[in-house]
Amino acid sequence: MAEVTQYFRTSDGVLASRTTSGAVEEPPPLPEGATPLTEEEYTDELAAVEAARQEHAEELVAEDTANTRTDYLALLDTGVPEASARRMSGYTGPAIEPESGQ
């Protein structure tokens, strides 16, 4: 019994793979509008998608960190004690003087 893996991109851009096993002479046809890919093309494109996802996740973390710092400074500027400003904002970085912002 042979096992055949097909790699393809669906008509809406989704990367997909399908493994067929059993006594088949040829694999079933790809879904309508799908583009066949080699295993190498599939692996390369999947790695690019993962890299873009990772980059986006890092951007979101950086944005959240900046927002937390801004909230912390705003609380300090209103006279909230440092420990309370940390708890309220979720800021975990180094202490910052509210006047200088550094």
Buried (B, 14 or more C-beta within 10 A) or exposed (E): EEEEEBBBBBEEEEBBEBEEEEEEEEEEEBEEEBEEBEEEBBBEBBEEEEEEEEEEEEEEEEEEBEEBBEBBBBBBEEEBEBEEBBEEBEBEEEEBEBEEEE
